[in-house]
Structures are given as C-alpha cells and as structure tokens.
C-alpha cells in the first residue's frame, strides 16, 4: 500500500471506497448520484426504524395512557381518540423495531458469531463470515486467515473466548467493530485483547474484510501481531 496505512479505509486498499472492486465500480456506473443519495437515505431510514430508541415508544405509551384516562373521565372523545392513537403508534414503533434488524445490529451479531466459531473450532462457519480476500496482519485471503487462527488456537490449547465489550463506527460504506476479547487457554496465560474488524456489504451480505489488533491495557498491537504471525 503506497499510503502505508494498511487499513481497509485507505484509498489504495482493495476494499476502500475508491478501490477497484468490480461490484463497487458497477454500482457507481449504473446509479446516478441522485440514485445513490436516495439509496443512502432509505438505508438510514431503515436503520433508524430498526433501532428506534426505547424512550420514544415508552413516551408515546405514557402520553397515550394519560390521554385515554383523562379523556374517559371527562367523556372527551377527541382526547380519548388522541390517546388511543398515541398508544397504537407506540406499539407500532415497538413492533417495527423488533421485526427489523439494522446493519449495525447484524454486524455486531455476526461478530459474536465469529468469536463463537473460533471458540468452538467451527472453521467453516468462520470462513462463511469472511470475504474471500479478507486480510489479518500478514495473512491474505480467508483460507490463510482461518488457517492461522486454527493453528494459533491449537498451539495455545484455547479453552474459551468471551466478548467483553462491543461497539461500532461507520467507515466509508462499511462498519468497523471495536471489541475486547477475554480468552483462556491451557498453554498460555489468560489475556484480554482488543481488536478492530472491518465489515462491508457485498451482494446484500455483510462480510468481514479485515482484522486488526489494537493497543489495549494488557497487550499492545505489535505484540499481538507477533503472536499471531508465529503461526505462519
């Protein structure tokens, strides 16, 4: 990479917004700027509806209950109808949020699936969550990444892997997951490591494109990279 960042957000990276992936180029060729803006707007609306803050339906239900009670005691039909509408709107908001899954929720769920796959040695499942050109440290391609992970897990006799914290941030057209992982093993001391995982959507599916270690209170990123690369 000429920019020497090594991140998937770098313009030189094959997964970057300005990268050379055929799917992205075809999308930009076929869709006008207006169409792209409309798609982004619809996506943002969908994600908002899927993650409606709990206090919005709660407030609607509370206001609706008060209006219903007040309207019924005063025999005020307009107030009663307004209360009923607020209650129904609150219930609808809860139902929509429960039925829809936002991009952020999906990516966080798939990240937990990935961690579980490592813990249970379910390597086919781990591969299925990754893009064919996924990278991690010096390993390029999902088969190489999965093989290095398998060798590392076998080397330390990995016992358990637990996600301690999980958050996301938008990264160009994708999402980056920041997580802490506490692992226990027979041949190594228990340790807390910190990671960044870049996810991007291809053909409607979120796939993992890059794994990076980051500095944490227990392990530095350089130490983590050295430990992983011992399995080369």
DRENSE-717152 format. One line per 4 residues: number of its first residue (from 1); their letters; for each residue y, x, z of C-alpha. Coordinates in steps of 0.25 Angstrom, whole numbers, plus 2048, in hexadecimal, padded with zeros to 3 digits. Layout:
<recs>
NUM> a> Y,X,Z ~ ... $
</recs>
This chain:
<recs>
1> xxxx> 800,800,800 ~ 80D,807,7FC ~ 814,800,807 ~ 80A,805,811 $
5> xxxx> 80B,7F9,81A ~ 7FC,7F5,818 ~ 7FF,7E7,81B ~ 7FC,7DB,812 $
9> xxxx> 80A,7D7,812 ~ 80E,7E4,80B ~ 812,7E1,7FC ~ 808,7EB,7F8 $
13> xxxx> 7FD,7E5,7FF ~ 7F3,7DC,7F6 ~ 7F5,7D0,800 ~ 804,7D1,801 $
17> xxxx> 80E,7C6,7FB ~ 811,7CF,7F0 ~ 803,7D5,7EE ~ 7FB,7D3,7E1 $
21> xxxx> 7F1,7C9,7E6 ~ 7ED,7C1,7D9 ~ 7ED,7B4,7E1 ~ 7FC,7B6,7E7 $
25> xxxx> 801,7BA,7D9 ~ 7FB,7AE,7D2 ~ 801,7A5,7DD ~ 80E,7AB,7DB $
29> xxxx> 80D,7AA,7CC ~ 809,79B,7CC ~ 812,796,7D6 ~ 821,796,7D5 $
33> xxxx> 82A,79A,7E1 ~ 82D,78B,7E4 ~ 81E,788,7E4 ~ 81B,794,7EE $
37> xxxx> 826,78F,7F7 ~ 820,781,7F6 ~ 812,786,7FA ~ 818,78E,805 $
41> xxxx> 820,782,80A ~ 813,77A,80A ~ 80B,785,811 ~ 816,785,81C $
45> xxxx> 816,776,81E ~ 807,776,81F ~ 807,781,829 ~ 811,77A,831 $
49> xxxx> 809,76D,831 ~ 7FD,775,835 ~ 804,77B,841 ~ 80D,771,846 $
53> xxxx> 812,775,854 ~ 80B,76D,85F ~ 818,769,865 ~ 81C,761,858 $
57> xxxx> 811,756,859 ~ 812,757,868 ~ 821,753,867 ~ 81E,748,85D $
61> xxxx> 813,742,866 ~ 81C,743,872 ~ 828,73D,86C ~ 81F,732,865 $
65> xxxx> 819,72F,873 ~ 827,72D,879 ~ 82C,724,86E ~ 81F,71C,86E $
69> xxxx> 820,71A,87D ~ 82F,717,87D ~ 82E,70E,870 ~ 823,706,876 $
73> xxxx> 82A,704,884 ~ 837,700,87D ~ 830,6F8,872 ~ 837,700,867 $
77> xxxx> 82F,700,85B ~ 837,70B,854 ~ 835,715,85F ~ 826,711,860 $
81> xxxx> 825,714,851 ~ 82C,721,852 ~ 823,725,85E ~ 817,721,856 $
85> xxxx> 81B,729,84A ~ 81E,736,853 ~ 810,735,859 ~ 80A,733,84C $
89> xxxx> 812,73F,846 ~ 80E,748,852 ~ 7FF,744,850 ~ 800,747,841 $
93> xxxx> 806,754,844 ~ 7FB,758,84D ~ 7F0,753,843 ~ 7F7,75B,837 $
97> xxxx> 7F8,768,840 ~ 7E9,766,844 ~ 7E4,764,836 ~ 7EC,76F,82F $
101> xxxx> 7E9,77E,830 ~ 7F5,787,82E ~ 7F4,794,827 ~ 7F7,79B,834 $
105> xxxx> 7EC,793,83B ~ 7E2,796,830 ~ 7E5,7A5,830 ~ 7E4,7A6,83F $
109> xxxx> 7D7,79F,83F ~ 7D1,7A8,834 ~ 7D6,7B4,83C ~ 7CE,7AF,848 $
113> xxxx> 7C2,7AD,83F ~ 7C3,7BB,83A ~ 7C3,7C0,848 ~ 7B7,7B8,84C $
117> xxxx> 7B0,7BD,83F ~ 7B2,7CB,844 ~ 7AD,7C7,852 ~ 7A0,7C0,84C $
121> xxxx> 79E,7CB,841 ~ 79F,7C0,837 ~ 7A4,7C9,82C ~ 7A2,7BF,820 $
125> xxxx> 7AC,7B6,827 ~ 7B6,7C1,829 ~ 7B5,7C4,81A ~ 7B7,7B6,817 $
129> xxxx> 7C4,7B6,81E ~ 7CA,7C2,817 ~ 7CF,7C5,809 ~ 7C7,7CE,800 $
133> xxxx> 7D2,7D8,800 ~ 7D4,7D8,80F ~ 7D8,7E5,816 ~ 7D7,7EA,824 $
137> xxxx> 7DC,7F8,827 ~ 7D5,801,81D ~ 7CB,7F7,819 ~ 7CE,7EF,80C $
141> xxxx> 7C6,7E3,808 ~ 7C0,7D8,811 ~ 7B2,7DF,810 ~ 7B7,7EC,815 $
145> xxxx> 7BF,7E5,820 ~ 7B3,7DD,824 ~ 7AA,7E9,824 ~ 7B4,7F2,82C $
149> xxxx> 7B5,7E6,836 ~ 7A6,7E5,837 ~ 7A4,7F4,839 ~ 7AE,7F4,844 $
153> xxxx> 7A8,7E8,84B ~ 79A,7EF,84B ~ 7A0,7FC,84F ~ 7A6,7F7,85C $
157> xxxx> 79C,7EC,85E ~ 7A6,7E1,85E ~ 7A4,7D6,868 ~ 7B0,7CD,868 $
161> xxxx> 7BD,7CB,861 ~ 7C8,7C2,867 ~ 7D5,7BE,861 ~ 7DF,7BF,86C $
165> xxxx> 7EC,7BB,864 ~ 7EF,7B6,856 ~ 7FC,7B4,84F ~ 801,7B3,840 $
169> xxxx> 80D,7B7,838 ~ 810,7B3,829 ~ 80E,7BF,820 ~ 813,7BC,811 $
173> xxxx> 809,7B2,80C ~ 7FF,7B4,817 ~ 7FE,7B5,826 ~ 7FB,7C0,82F $
177> xxxx> 7F3,7BE,83C ~ 7F6,7C7,848 ~ 7EB,7C7,852 ~ 7E6,7CE,85F $
181> xxxx> 7D7,7D0,860 ~ 7CF,7D4,86C ~ 7C1,7DA,869 ~ 7B6,7DE,872 $
185> xxxx> 7AB,7E8,86D ~ 79F,7EF,873 ~ 7A2,7FD,86E ~ 7B1,7FC,86F $
189> xxxx> 7BB,7F8,87A ~ 7C1,7EA,879 ~ 7CE,7EA,872 ~ 7DA,7E2,86D $
193> xxxx> 7DE,7E4,85F ~ 7E9,7DE,857 ~ 7E9,7DA,848 ~ 7F1,7D4,83C $
197> xxxx> 7E9,7CC,832 ~ 7F0,7C8,825 ~ 7EB,7BB,81E ~ 7EE,7B6,811 $
201> xxxx> 7EA,7A9,809 ~ 7E2,7AB,7FC ~ 7DD,79E,7F5 ~ 7E1,796,801 $
205> xxxx> 7D9,79E,80B ~ 7DF,7A7,815 ~ 7D8,7B5,814 ~ 7DA,7C2,81D $
209> xxxx> 7E1,7CD,815 ~ 7E4,7D8,81F ~ 7E0,7DC,82D ~ 7E9,7E6,835 $
213> xxxx> 7E9,7EB,843 ~ 7F6,7EB,84A ~ 7FA,7F2,857 ~ 7F6,7EC,864 $
217> xxxx> 7F7,7EF,873 ~ 7E8,7F5,872 ~ 7E6,7FA,864 ~ 7F0,800,85A $
221> xxxx> 7EF,7FC,84B ~ 7EC,80B,848 ~ 7E0,80B,852 ~ 7DB,7FE,84D $
225> xxxx> 7DB,803,83F ~ 7D4,810,842 ~ 7C9,808,84A ~ 7C7,7FE,83E $
229> xxxx> 7C6,809,834 ~ 7BB,811,83B ~ 7B2,806,835 ~ 7B6,80B,827 $
</recs>
